[in-house]
């Protein structure tokens, strides 16, 4: 749903901004999130009618310090002097000093919002922009209750490591932070409708499985087309928008984007997750020890992967799963034929053949699982499970030559009322049919789970089925609850 400002969703973020703006204290906000997610749009839309002095400057990718300062100074002229030209200073110290002197001329009852967009790009080598930002915040700006400073960056790891986690000058200076994530399913549908693309829930889900709810990707769509037609235009036409986005995405987020790409590709080869030790061994020397763990944390904080410790098997350590829909789609469907697509569009017959393949159906199932992990609160609400229940996954792989049986559980909720709800996730285009054979396999899975975990808790079975379940004896006998696609909206 749209909020009163016309911004789709973003309710929690807008609440943060409202409190920040209303505060009688100086405020320092850090907003970060992946490329194309709408960070700049959110800040500009929120403040455009506030009546504050709004100073917005954007860093220039690969620009020199001189170029960054020239752009910064030009924006000062536009904002404070009606477009008058100001002579740029030679360093950031003098530039921030110039800005501080301007603040002294602004009426005392006028709030001042400074929005430094793509700050990581301003922080060129030996520029000392962070050191000077810290100095002027501490020495001048943090004593001025009118000032609301906002720093922003697509390089989530830079904002986290250089500002939020840094033990240097800016440590503990930030008063508020926002990690802006892609849209969820209902927000995606609302956004599409706002731009005239009217799709039902199932069609919206298909498009979501490719775009991951990233607003800028969704903005490339056109009304009057089905989800499959839109996917063909976005991914499988000549010079399609999503062809080159993958490389740009990781290079914009991380300094050594190639290493992060290697990590993501390694994780993508393991549908049910890969252990931290094995993963770091697979990727190699570039992610040895603590450096590799930090890069994994960067990827998780940017929303590309999720970490988990399998329930009752915590000695096995941390596992990682890839959950970014666009990356999943790219690595499975675009990358293998990217060279062909760059030269000529994929023919319609090829695309139709891909849709009808077993691999496509398998990928839909895998992607739907990733979607469900991002909508856990909706699943909890539908199943009436307390927020205190811990969401997890579980897997048992027997040793080689063992007579033991393995088992995989997509999702479970370990509850505090002496029960565990085990969720089976199924994607299908029609109501899913639970058969006797499926029930037998499910019972065997429960037996393995109880044997290996030694749990005495009550076990309940729930189904997360996109199109619901077909009513029959087995469905009624086995299931304690059903979550459908509509429930995720």
N, C-alpha and C positions, 0 to 999 in steps of 0.2 A: 504493500500500500504506500501511497505517497503521503509524506508529512505535509503540514501546512505550507511549507516553503516550496513545495513542488519538487523537492528532491526525493528520489525513490529510496525508500528504506532509510538506513543510516540513523535510526532512532537513538541508539546509545551514543553514537559519535556526536550527534547534534546536541544531546543533553550535556556532553562534556564541553562542547563549544559554548553553549548557553551559560553554563556555570562559570566558565573561564571569562567570558565577556562581561558578565554581571559582577564579577569579583571586584572588590575595592583594593586588591593587591596587584602588583605587577605579576604577570604570568609568563611562563616559558613552556610552550607546547612543542612536542616532537610528534610528527605524523609520518608514518612510513608504511610501505606496502609495495607490492609488485608493480611493475610497469603497466600502464593502461587501466589501472583499477579505479581511477577517479579521484585521486587525492586533491589535485589542483581544482577540479570542478567543485568538490565539496567546500573547500575553503572559500573560493571566490563567490560561490552562490550564497553561502551563509552570510558573508559580510557585506554583500553588495548594497543592501538597503539599511545597513546599521547606522549610517551617519557618522561613522568613525573616520579618521584619517587612515586610509588603507594604502600602505606602501608595499607593493608586490614586485619582487625582482626574481628572475629565474637564472640559474647558472647555465653556462654554455658548455655543452659536451665537448671535451678536448680543447677548450679554449685556453689561452695562456692567462697568466695572472693579470697582465695588462688589459687583455680583452674583457676579462671578468669585471675588473674595476671600471672600465669604460662603460659597460652595460649597466652596472650598478649606479654609476653617477648619472647616466642618461635618465634612468628611472627616477632618481631624486629630482632632476629638473622637471620631469613630466608631472610628478606627484605634488611637489611643493611649490613650484614656480611657474606653473602653467605652460610647461614645455620649454622654458628657457634653457639655454645651453650652459652647463657648468664644466669648468676645467677639471679633468680627472686628477686625483692625487697619485702618488707613485706607489703607495702601499696601502694595506688594509687598515693600519693604525690611523693614518691620516684621513682615510675615507670614513671610518666609523666616527672619528672625531668631528668631521664635517657634518655627518648625520646628527650627531648629538647636539651640535650647536643649532641645527635647524629645529630640533624638538623644543628648544628654549623659546622659540618664537611662536609656538602653537598655543592657543588658549588653554588655560589650566583645566577647563571643564570638557575638553575634547579628548576622547580616547584615541590612542595611536596603536594601530595593528600593523606589525611588521611581518611580512610573509616571505621568508627566504626559501624559494622553491628550488629543488635540486641543489641543495647546499653541497652535497658531495662533489659536484662538478666545479663548484667555486674553490674547493680546497685543493688547489694545484700544489705541486711539490714546492716546498720552501716558501709558500705563500703566507703561512702563519695565520690563516684566516680564523682557525679555531681558537688559537691562543688569544687573538685580538677580540674575538667574539666573547670569550670568557672574561677578558679584562673589562670590556665596556659594559657587559651585563653586571658584573660585580661592582664596578666603580660608579656607574651612572644609572643604567637602565633599571636595575633592580630596586632603586630607590624612588622610581617614578611610577606611581600607581596607575597612570594612564596607559602604560606600555604593556602590550600583549605581543610577545615575540613567538612566532611560529616558524619552526624549521621543518623542512620536508625533504624526502628523498626516495627514489625508487630503489636505491641500493640499501635494502633493509639491513644487511650485515654491517654496512658502514655506519648507519645511524645507531645501531645497537652497540657496536664495538667502540666507535669513536665518541659517542655521546652518552648513551644510556648506561653502558657497562664500564666506560673508561674511568680509570683511576686518576686521570689527568685533570686539567682545569675545569672541564664542564661536568665533572662527576657530581651528581646530586643537585645540579642547577635546574634540571627540568622539573616543572611543577605538575605537568600533566602529559599523558601520551595517548596516541591513537594508533592502533595497528589496523589499517583499513583492508578488509578482506573483499574478495569478489562477492557478487550477489548470491543469495541462496535461491532456491527454486521459485518461491512466490515473488521475490523481488525481480528475478529474471523475467517472469511473465508480465509483471507490471511495467517494467522498462520496455519490453517489446511492444506492449500495447500503446505505450506513450509515443513510440515512434511509428505506430501504425501497423505493426506486425502482429496480427491476431492469431495465435496458435492455442490449441487446447493443451491440456496438461501433458498428454503423451508426446505430442509434437515438441512441446517446450522441453521436456526431458531429453529427447534425442538431441536437440540443439545444445542443451546444457552439457551433455556428455562430450561435446566437441569444444565448446567455448569455456566451460567451467564457470560461467556466470561473470566473466570479465566484461565490464561495460563497453569498452572500446571495441572488443570483438563483436559483441552483440550489435553495436552501432553500424557494423558493415552489412547488416541484413537488409532485405527489401520485402515490402508487403506483397501479398498475393502468391507467395511460394510456400511449398511444404518444407518441413524440416530437412528432408533428404535433398531437395533441390537447393536449399540454402547451404547445406554442407558441401554439395558439389561445387557451388560457386566459391565458397570460402576456402576450400582445401584442394579441389581437384581440377580446377580450370587453370589455364595458362597464366602464370604470374599471380596466382591466387594469394590473397592476403595472408593466410596462415602458413604459407610455404617458408618464408624467411623469418617468421616471428620467433621461432624456437631459439636460433642462435642469438638474435638481438635480445631476447628475454634474459638469458643468463649472463650475457656480456654487460648488460645494463645494470644488473643487480649486484654482480660480484666482480672484483678486480681480476681474478683468475677464473673467468667463466668456463674455460675449457675443462678445468678440474671438476667443477660442480656438474658439468654436463656428463662427464665420465661416471661420476657417482650415481647420478639419476639413471643413466642407461644401465648401470650394473644392477640397481635395485629393480628396474623394470623387468628384468629377466626372471624375477621370482614373484609369482602371483601372490603367494601367501606370506611373503616377507623373507628377509635375509638377515642373519645375525650380524651384529656389529663387527665382530672379529673377522668373519669370513668376508664381509663386504670390504673392509679396509685392506685385507690381503688381496682381494680381487682387483681393486683399483690400483694398488701398488704404492711406490715410494713417495708419491706426491701427497699422500694423506696419512703419513705415519704418525702414530701416537696421538698426542693431544691436538695437533693441527687437524687431523682427520675428524676427530670427535667434534671440534669446533665447527668445521664445515658442515657436518651433519646437523648440528644445532642450527646453523644459519639456514639450511634448507628447510628445516622443520618450522622455524620461526617465520619463514617466508611463505609457508603453507603448501610446499610441494610434497613433503613426505610426512608420515606420522610414525612415531616410535611407540613401542609397546613392550611390556614384559609379559609373556604368556602366563595366564593365570595358573598358579600353583607350580609353575616351572621357572621361577625367577632366577634360579641358578644358571639357566641357559643364557641369561643376560638380555640385552636390549635387541629387539628386532626392528626393522624398518620396512615400511610399505610405501609405495608411490601412490598418492591420492589426487594428484592434479589432473583433472580431466583432459585439458588440452595436451599436456605432455604425454599422457597415456595414449591419446589418439594419434598424436604426431609420430611417436616412436613405432607404433604398430602399423599405421596405414600410410603416412605421408613419407617418412624417411626412406623406406625401401624403394620407393618409386619417384623420389624427389627429382632425380636427374631427368627422368622422362617428362615430368610435369613442367620443369623449367624450359624445356624445349618445345613441348606441345601439350595441349590439354589432354587429359584422360578421356577416351571416348565414352559415350553414354553406355554402350554395351558393357565395357569393362566395369564401370561404376555399378551398374545393375547386377553384374555377376558377383562383385564383391559383397553387395548387400545380401545376396542369397547364399553366401558361403557359410559353412559351419564356423569358420574363424570369426566371421562378423558376429554371429550369435554368441560365441564364447566371449568375444570382447565386450559385447553389450552387458553380459552378466558380470564381468569383471568391473566395468565402468560403473554399473549400477551399485555395486558394493561400495565403491569410492564415494558415490553420491550419498549413500546411506550414512557413511561415517561422518559426513558433513551436516547431517540432519538428525543427529542423535536426540536432540531435545524434542523434535516432532515425534520420533518413535517412542520415546519415554512417555510423552503426553498421551499418545493414542493407547499405549498399553497400560497406562495409569501406574507407571513405575516411578518411585520417588527419585528426585534429583540426587539423593545421597548414594544411590546404587552406582557402582563402578562399572563403566563400560569397558569391555575387553574382548580379546579374541583368544582362541586356544587351538593348539595343534600338537599332536603327538606323532612322531615319526619313529617307528621301531628300528632297532639296530639291524644291520645286515645279518641275514641268515637266522633272524629271530622268528619265532612262531607268533609273536604278538601282532595285533592288528593296529593299524594307524587310524587316526581320525582328525578331521578338521572342522572347527566350529567358526562360522563367519563372524558372529557377534553374540556376546552374552552380557547380561547385566547381573553382577554379583550384588545381591540385595542384603540389606541389614535385617530383614525380617525372616532370616533363616531359609532363604530360597534363592535360586538362580534361574533367571529366564534366559533360555537359549533360543536365539533367533536364527532361523534359516532365511537367507536372502535369495530370492528368485526373480529373475527378469523374464517376462514372457509377454507376448502380444495378446494373449487371451487368458482368461482365468486359469490359474495353475491347477493341475489335477494331481491330487495326492492319491497314489496307488498303494496297493498292499506291498509291493516290492519296495517302494519308497519308505513306507512305514517300517518295514523290516530293517532296512539299512539305517534308518534313524534310531531304532532301538539298539542296534549294534553300536552305533556311535555313542549313545548314552551310556552303554555298558562300559565301553573303553574309557569314557570320560570319568565315570565313577571309580573304575579300577585304578586309573592312573593318578587321579587327584585325591582319592580317598575321602571325597566330600560326603558329608552326611546331610547336606542341605536338600530341601525339596526342589526337584527339577520341574520347570514348566517349559513347554515348547510354544514358541510364537513364530508366525510366518510374516516376513516382510516381502510381499508379493505385489509387483507393480500393478497387475490387473486383478488382484484379489484371488480368491480360491473358488474353484467349482464346488458347489455343495454336494458332498457325498458322506458316506458313513465314516470314512477314514479321516476326513477333515474335521468332522465333529468330535471324533474320538481322541484325536491327537492334539489339536491346537487349543491353547488357552487364550489366544488373541491373534488378530490379523491386522497388519498395517498395509495399506494400499498406497499407490502413488498419490492419490488425492489427499491422503493424510499428510504427505510431505509438503503439500502446498498450503 
